[in-house]
Amino acid sequence: MKNTIFLFLTAVLIISCNNSNINRTEFDEKASDNILIGYTNREGLKMEPFHEWFTPGYKHYQVNDSVLSLIDKDDFRKNIKITLVLGTWCSDSRREVPRFYKILDHLEYNTKKMTVICVNTDKIAKGTNVEALNVTRIPLFIFYRNDKEIGRIIESPQESLEADMLKILKNN
């Protein structure tokens, strides 16, 4: 019984410590606003004040189903990992990130598998691996297959998020 209680309390402590490192906010002087910083998830983007741009951007975006129908959903869901780097202060991130989530939901992708990192205006997020990702512009969508990078969408898609994703997936 003591071991069970100990294991339960240890699990609660680990979970609470991990959750304290997600969806953190801080004031960014260059942005003159509160930003999300470090690892985050959809719940962070739905928090005040970020939901003011995330929710309408998601709701009003119409996915291009004809392009998405060309993506092998099973392969995408099972074999593709994604890292997303964004800035909640960045207009391109505010436009593209809600659209990207809508596309992922349409493809029934488990966004809990995705790594999402919010950076400050210097494109830094202490405590993350963002420095190793060679971030020059945001948002940055990095696609991996078998832990190997297969492509990136940087700042704005060349054609559309759907079409650029299809090109990356078809070529790898």
Legacy VTK file of the C-alpha trace (Angstrom):
# vtk DataFile Version 3.0
C-alpha trace
ASCII
DATASET POLYDATA
POINTS 172 float
0.000 0.000 0.000
2.829 2.406 0.888
4.532 1.671 -2.440
1.317 2.412 -4.343
0.854 5.751 -2.577
4.521 6.610 -3.149
4.272 5.786 -6.870
1.067 7.810 -7.187
2.593 10.861 -5.499
5.747 10.554 -7.603
3.668 10.448 -10.791
1.675 13.523 -9.720
4.910 15.392 -8.958
6.447 14.486 -12.324
3.322 15.507 -14.202
3.046 18.813 -12.361
6.738 19.593 -12.956
6.391 18.833 -16.668
3.233 20.918 -16.955
4.990 23.905 -15.388
7.297 23.976 -18.408
4.481 24.212 -20.932
2.342 27.186 -21.986
4.463 29.711 -20.099
4.009 33.395 -20.775
6.355 36.306 -20.312
6.479 39.959 -21.233
8.580 40.676 -24.327
9.841 44.254 -24.453
10.289 44.345 -28.256
6.755 43.036 -28.776
5.472 45.234 -25.923
3.178 42.390 -25.011
2.862 39.093 -23.203
3.933 36.157 -25.352
3.923 32.401 -25.075
7.495 31.185 -24.617
9.023 27.712 -24.771
7.113 24.506 -25.285
3.408 24.921 -25.829
0.381 23.154 -27.252
-3.058 23.962 -28.596
-4.342 24.737 -25.109
-1.743 27.490 -24.798
-2.862 29.019 -28.081
-6.432 29.030 -26.785
-5.462 30.965 -23.655
-6.104 34.670 -23.199
-5.028 36.752 -25.161
-3.791 34.350 -27.867
-7.247 32.909 -28.533
-8.202 36.316 -29.987
-6.310 35.462 -33.174
-6.045 31.664 -32.946
-9.751 30.833 -32.622
-11.087 33.019 -35.483
-8.135 32.031 -37.705
-8.929 28.369 -37.121
-12.700 28.746 -37.423
-12.729 30.735 -40.658
-10.062 28.814 -42.591
-11.378 26.545 -45.318
-9.025 23.647 -45.985
-8.327 22.648 -49.557
-9.848 19.188 -49.444
-8.922 18.385 -53.048
-5.215 18.753 -52.209
-5.476 17.057 -48.806
-7.240 14.072 -50.386
-3.949 13.348 -52.191
-2.120 12.871 -48.874
-2.004 9.318 -47.535
-3.680 9.965 -44.169
-2.591 6.670 -42.606
1.049 7.222 -43.565
0.886 10.840 -42.397
-0.643 9.972 -39.036
1.693 7.030 -38.363
5.029 8.086 -39.827
5.289 11.869 -39.799
6.484 13.917 -36.841
6.233 17.686 -36.875
8.066 20.473 -35.096
6.457 23.901 -35.213
8.306 27.058 -34.184
6.243 30.236 -33.888
5.971 33.590 -32.218
2.649 34.632 -30.741
3.742 38.221 -31.500
4.380 37.453 -35.209
1.733 38.284 -37.835
2.800 35.390 -40.087
2.482 32.952 -37.163
-0.900 34.386 -36.261
-2.069 33.784 -39.833
-0.520 30.378 -40.605
-0.604 28.482 -37.292
-4.412 28.353 -36.871
-4.676 27.241 -40.510
-2.089 24.524 -39.912
-3.994 23.173 -36.917
-7.184 23.092 -39.010
-5.355 21.093 -41.701
-3.961 18.664 -39.124
-7.431 18.167 -37.646
-8.813 17.524 -41.135
-6.119 14.857 -41.617
-6.936 13.446 -38.148
-3.342 13.950 -37.037
-2.671 13.602 -33.312
-1.266 17.043 -32.514
-0.050 15.728 -29.166
2.767 14.078 -31.170
3.833 17.478 -32.474
6.536 19.569 -30.807
5.516 23.223 -30.619
7.984 25.889 -29.524
7.154 29.553 -29.058
10.072 31.956 -29.367
10.570 35.556 -28.362
11.302 38.379 -30.805
14.964 37.305 -30.863
13.824 33.787 -31.898
15.052 32.351 -28.601
13.273 30.056 -26.147
15.511 29.041 -23.269
15.100 25.465 -22.133
14.203 24.204 -25.629
16.181 22.805 -28.553
15.234 25.727 -30.827
18.862 26.787 -31.331
19.598 23.445 -33.031
16.762 23.943 -35.548
18.456 26.771 -37.481
15.461 29.099 -37.253
15.796 32.107 -39.519
12.130 33.067 -39.967
8.882 32.033 -38.357
6.573 30.290 -38.366
8.642 27.256 -39.194
7.000 23.886 -39.887
9.501 21.002 -39.957
8.416 17.544 -41.138
10.244 14.338 -40.161
9.978 10.756 -41.348
11.875 8.114 -39.362
13.487 10.927 -37.338
14.983 12.413 -40.519
13.969 15.873 -41.650
12.169 15.681 -44.994
11.147 19.294 -45.498
10.247 22.711 -44.132
7.711 25.404 -44.689
9.310 28.681 -43.653
7.324 31.824 -42.810
4.771 31.606 -45.636
3.965 28.695 -47.918
5.139 28.957 -51.518
1.764 27.834 -52.872
-0.452 26.954 -49.885
0.071 25.025 -46.673
-1.762 22.050 -48.154
0.134 22.085 -51.470
3.510 22.620 -49.816
2.818 19.769 -47.374
1.838 17.501 -50.260
5.092 18.291 -52.102
7.147 17.534 -49.006
5.327 14.267 -48.327
5.278 13.067 -51.955
8.990 13.706 -52.450
10.004 11.768 -49.350
LINES 1 173
172 0 1 2 3 4 5 6 7 8 9 10 11 12 13 14 15 16 17 18 19 20 21 22 23 24 25 26 27 28 29 30 31 32 33 34 35 36 37 38 39 40 41 42 43 44 45 46 47 48 49 50 51 52 53 54 55 56 57 58 59 60 61 62 63 64 65 66 67 68 69 70 71 72 73 74 75 76 77 78 79 80 81 82 83 84 85 86 87 88 89 90 91 92 93 94 95 96 97 98 99 100 101 102 103 104 105 106 107 108 109 110 111 112 113 114 115 116 117 118 119 120 121 122 123 124 125 126 127 128 129 130 131 132 133 134 135 136 137 138 139 140 141 142 143 144 145 146 147 148 149 150 151 152 153 154 155 156 157 158 159 160 161 162 163 164 165 166 167 168 169 170 171
